[in-house]
């Protein structure tokens, strides 16, 4: 608990100066960040493979999909603009501005240890927020490497903080009054809990839960490849929603796979 509070205090202390940092300066940090991620792509992928178990090519895809979000954050400036509407009533103009919230939290799943942190970090900090990120306790290595690269890119101390733990740390994050918003990616059950508890505490909560994918198995497919595809779906954010098992009928399935 003390370490978690220390991370939040660090983010809170860094927020005023980071909020007032010009947007071009923040985006230059992201430009350098994407360069460093590219230079360290192999090391990041090797960490994902060692901890999570993906093939090396799949792990590189994990990192690359996150890198695309860093690249998008480099062009975030137009999306931070406010609006002005003149003369909405006699002598009255309407003006809106977009401002960072403060300290925000991120809770990541185990199956995309590089991609999901990179969904959260670039947009949160380039918008002027500071962040407390909790990677999965099963494979935190890639997130730690990404945090180190962010500092090398010029992200000031305290803007990005990594915390480790399981359910207790999630609850601390959901209950802490200084954390203004939460972003979560993971299972339905956890997502519903995080959404309800976070909202009850007055936080903005973005809860991305589960996923589905249609799966069609044609008669020209090798049974072994189809089985491996099913197994891979269990390791990613996809639940098979549709299949055609009768198309296996002309093939002899392996003994360890039951015929539908």
Secondary structure, DSSP 4 states (H G I P E B T S, - for coil): -HHHHHHHHHHHHHHHHHHTS-HHHHHHHHHHHHHHHHHTHHHHHHHHHHHH---HHHHHHHHHHHHHHHHHHTT-GGGG--EEEEEEETTEEEEE-----SEEEEE--SS-TTHHHHHHHHHHHHTT-EEEEE--TT--HHHHHHHHHHHHTTPPTTSEEEE--SHHHHHHHHH-TTEEEEEEEE-HHHHHHHHHHHHHTT-EEEEEE--EEE----TTS-HHHHHHHHHHHHTTT-EEEE--GGGGTTS---TTS---
